């Protein structure tokens, strides 16, 4: 079975929860139960792959940040970013 968008959303939420300073043994046990399904494991791997890709990027030059801010203020930057992330997570 193929991962769903909901699986990806849940995977991201789980990873965020497990990284929280107050994450406990119960959280880790619940995560292990949740990830037992192959499609969910696939979703976690997809989220981790996106995180690794983003972490590998070099920060843009300051002028690029200015340009991105201008686009975001117009709404276009947010829409493009959302579409790009959705496209990556859908595959």
HELIX and SHEET records of a PDB file:
HELIX    1   1 UNK A    5  UNK A   19  1                                  15    
HELIX    2   2 UNK A   25  UNK A   34  1                                  10    
HELIX    3   3 UNK A   38  UNK A   56  1                                  19    
HELIX    4   4 UNK A   62  UNK A   73  1                                  12    
HELIX    5   5 UNK A   76  UNK A   90  1                                  15    
END                                                                             
